Amino acid sequence: MAQGEGEAASMSTVGGEEPWEVTSLDIWKDVDEVRSPGWDIDLEKTVSETDMEMHVGETREVTFTIGVEAFQGGSYYVAGNIFVENTGEWPADVVAVSDTVWYKAGGPSWLPATSSITTTVPLGNDAIPTGGPHVYSYSGTFTLPVPLDSVTALSNLIEITISNKPDPPKPGMQEWTFHSREPFDKPAAGGSSVVSLSDVEWMVPGEGLDYEIKSVTINGSPASSLTGPWDLDLEDAPFTLVVKKELTARKAGEYTLHNKAVIGELEDEVEVDIVVRDEEPEEGEILGYKYEDLDLDGQLGQGDVPWEGITIQLWKDGERVGEAVTASDGSFRFTGLQEGEYEVREVLPEGTAAVGSASRLVLVEEGEVSYPETPFLNYWIPEEENGSIGGTKYLDLDADGLLDEGEPGLSGVTIRLYRAEDADLAAAVTLEVASSWVLVGETSTGASGEFSFGALPPGLYRVEEVVSSGYYATSPAWVDLELQPGGEERVDFLNALLASVGGYKWLDLDGDGQADENEPGLAGVTVRLLGDDGEVLDTRVTTQEGYYLFGNLEPGEYAVEELVPQGYEATAPTKVSFELLPGEEERVDFLNAVVVGGEVVTPPVTPPIVPVVSGGTGTLPATGLAMTLLLVGIGILLSAGVLLLSLGALRRRLTA
């Protein structure tokens, strides 16, 4: 049954005022289910192609990939019922309900686990009617900061706080908390880590398209069986199982190959839709032309001539599928093409430049000749028009966005150069003309942070840095500029180091506000990162060792604060403010002590035992009885002294 804190009665009076409501609760509960952490399994199946076209008599290969990842959970599950009997004459006004799991680890004290348990006990005025028992339920998870083997006892604690208080309130009578603790047995350890993986397949319709398993590998090694099932030990996860199957078309039609991976009740399915045709489709062609822009006006005109001997490449789905060289009339041709979208790319000879893009997308249709939307137009770059763009990537030590003396260069940083696609190459232009950019160069900074792009035709350019991991830009990450004929432009970039803050949440066993050597970390505690205006920027939960970390932070004013878990009390500041400098690694630790019944729990100190030395003068430690007799003797002597002094004073008064 529950125990209540404070008095409990149905009616009472305060200073002759009107009666006030008060009630009392009896609480008890049961624990119906407790489960240990198990394995969380991610199962994913993919296929190399989801849509295929084949012809009768054709054989094609399709590859299925099964990915298995496994993680051992860290949370226990608990569930049961709560029984509440209202023994007073008034419904209970419920202001708070708490349901938590506690444990003992060899000592006499109950220690709180990290609990996340919900109940159906209602809140508010008149929440629990009189009488009962009223039955409510609870369920949720909890984590233990110590191994299960070291736990000697477990219990579930329910606390219900009511507020049927007098007006004006009587001291100590504003709220009552009733609680009940129910011990329960430790759960059994998790089950086996070995699971069975099956690969199930079927074809719809069942005839006309044959399939055969050709090979199966698990993590790159041949599997013991082509058909499975296969036993996997989750301790060795992850696994990648690759199944290669051969399809042979026997009859025209539409088919669906279903393929399902199964582990227990967990499954993932993929489908391959296959169309089988009777005849080969007619092939298509691509025909195009390449010209030299002799008058450098950026347009194909009467004075421009075909360009012979230029290499043209044909690409499809990210792979090069053909190559041709322009003829004397500037033409190129690709034949024997299936339907689909292709990319035609020209390979620019050194010293030349393209008017517009150097590639074209072309849609090929069955039995048709397709053309790029526009011919390729190139020109020779006059030697005197070549220009250059260079600069340096610096480490901004003080993160002020300015290049200061002594700030070094950064090596190995990627710098990219883009050119405005639609700029007028024959005349000066403004930056507003550019509507799209084409990547024309990429390099990495040297040992001193320097980079350079040479032999550049006039036009609009964008120089862009790729900010390296662990840094952030303190100057613009790209710069647009106009390069004049023979011009030399310089662009510098500034980056500063990102900072971090991290630390540990310690269990302060002796409550002294210091992290001692034998004191462990606390897992599952929420730590928040705040900006200089108090806004919450990010949140972390401490690891099993009590560790947390906020990384990739720009310099500035920050604070970190912990949310003290229920059942604990802070023995060090719960919020710490600080300033982060570039690249700084700030450390902030938090300390909490366990609170039981409103008091900080500290481990008992065993008094030392003084041994008796053989033949010496060693003595046994003082016992409680010996100390009591000593105190009584001192008290008697003090009383006698006071009596003698009183008699002496009386004698002098009589003599006088």
Sequence and secondary structure as in RCSB ss.txt:
>XXXX:A:sequence
MAQGEGEAASMSTVGGEEPWEVTSLDIWKDVDEVRSPGWDIDLEKTVSETDMEMHVGETREVTFTIGVEAFQGGS
YYVAGNIFVENTGEWPADVVAVSDTVWYKAGGPSWLPATSSITTTVPLGNDAIPTGGPHVYSYSGTFTLPVPLDS
VTALSNLIEITISNKPDPPKPGMQEWTFHSREPFDKPAAGGSSVVSLSDVEWMVPGEGLDYEIKSVTINGSPASS
LTGPWDLDLEDAPFTLVVKKELTARKAGEYTLHNKAVIGELEDEVEVDIVVRDEEPEEGEILGYKYEDLDLDGQL
GQGDVPWEGITIQLWKDGERVGEAVTASDGSFRFTGLQEGEYEVREVLPEGTAAVGSASRLVLVEEGEVSYPETP
FLNYWIPEEENGSIGGTKYLDLDADGLLDEGEPGLSGVTIRLYRAEDADLAAAVTLEVASSWVLVGETSTGASGE
FSFGALPPGLYRVEEVVSSGYYATSPAWVDLELQPGGEERVDFLNALLASVGGYKWLDLDGDGQADENEPGLAGV
TVRLLGDDGEVLDTRVTTQEGYYLFGNLEPGEYAVEELVPQGYEATAPTKVSFELLPGEEERVDFLNAVVVGGEV
VTPPVTPPIVPVVSGGTGTLPATGLAMTLLLVGIGILLSAGVLLLSLGALRRRLTA
>XXXX:A:secstr
  EESS   SEE STT   EE   EEEEEEEEEEE   EEEEEEEEES SEEEEETT EEEEEEEEEEEEEE   
EEEEEEEEEEE SSS EEEEEEEEEEEEESSSSS EE EEEEEE    EEEEE SEEEEEEEEEEEEE SS GGG
  EEEEEEEEEE    SS  TT S EEEEEEEEE        SEEEEEEEEEEESSSSEEEEEEEEEETTEE S 
SS  EEEEGGG  EEEEEEEEEEE S EEEEEEEEEEETTEEEEEEEEEEEESS    EEEEEEEEE TT SSS 
 TT EE  S EEEEEETTEEEEEEE  TTSEEEEEEE SEEEEEEE   TTEEESS SEEEEEE TT EE  SS 
EEEEE  GGG EEEEEEEEE TT SSS  TT  B  S EEEEEEETT  TTS   GGG   EEEEEEEE  TTSE
EEEEEE SEEEEEEE   TTEEESS SEEEEEE TT EEE  EEEEE EEEEEEEEE TT SSS  TT  B SS 
EEEEE TTS EEEEEE  TTSEEEEEEE SEEEEEEE   TTEEESS SEEEEEE TT EEE  EEEEEEETTEE
             TTS       HHHHHHHHHHHHHHHHHHHHHHHHHHHHHHHH 
